[in-house]
Amino acid sequence: MKTAYQVVQKPLLTEKGTRLKEEGNQYLFRVAKRANKIEIKQAIEALFKVTVLEVRTLPVRGKAKRLGRFQGKLPDWKKAIATLKAGDSIELFEGV
């Protein structure tokens, strides 16, 4: 059993995330790669004391990076979009 902090790694503050927050009360998070939608929903509800209506997830491929002649790749990760009940909000994102 993973803790809520292991499932939800950090919030994502991007232009798309700001637009989603304003238009549809949706929030972006970076989550554990092996976490499923049910675990993500329970973790967000436990951490932020809000009601989550829907969770959408998408895997993100790591970018290829190079330093001189050495080439590598950043690790793959998972993004989650959580839709909250009308009237609920997360204070961490307010004022951004």
N, C-alpha and C positions, 0 to 999 in steps of 0.2 A: 504494500500500500504506500503510495507516494503522498507526501504532504502537499498542501496547497502551494507552498513556495517552490516546490520542485516541479509542479505542473505548470504554473504561471511564472515564467522566468522574469519578464519585464514588460512594461507597457511600451508601445511603439508610438512615438510622437512624430508623425509625418503629415505632409499636406493632405494626402488622401484620408488619413485618419481624422484630421480636423474637419474635413468636409463631411465625412460620414457621421461624426458626432453632431454636427450642426443640423444636418438634414434628417437623419434617421435614428438618433440616439443609439449609435453603434460605436463600439470601442475596439481598438486593435491591441493585440497582445502577442508577444513572442512566447511560445509554449514549448513544453518538452516534445521531442520528436515522436515519441511512442505514446503520447497521451491521446485518449479518445475524447469525443465530444461530451460525453457524460461526465468524465473526470474534470474537463475544463470548466463546464457549467458549475459543478459543485465547488470547485476551487475559487472561481470568481465570486460566487455567492458568499462563500465563507470569508474571503479576504476583504471584500468591499461592502458587505451587508446590503446587497441589491438583489433584485429579481431578474434573472436572465430568461428571456423568452426563446432565444434561438442562438445557436453557435454554428458558425461556418468555419471550416479549416481549409488551409491550402499549404502544400509543401513548397518550400522555396529552395532552389538550387544554389549552392555556394558558388561564388564567383572565382574565376581563374585569376590568380595574381602572379606577378613575377618581380623579382628583385635582381636586376642585372641579367645574368644568364641562368639563374635558378628560377624554376617555375613550380608553383604549388597551387593549391585550391583551398578556399575557405570551406568550412563544413556546411552541410545542408542543415536546414532548420525548418520549423513549422510556424505558421502564422495563424492566429484565430481572430475572427470577427464576432464579437458578442453583441447581440441586440438586447437592450434593457427595456423593462416595462416603462411606459410613459410616466414621467414624473421622477423616475430614479436617475441619479447621475453619480459619477465618481469624481470626488473632489480633486484627485490627483491631476485630472485633465482640465479642470476649470481654470480659466484665466490664461490658457495657452493660445 
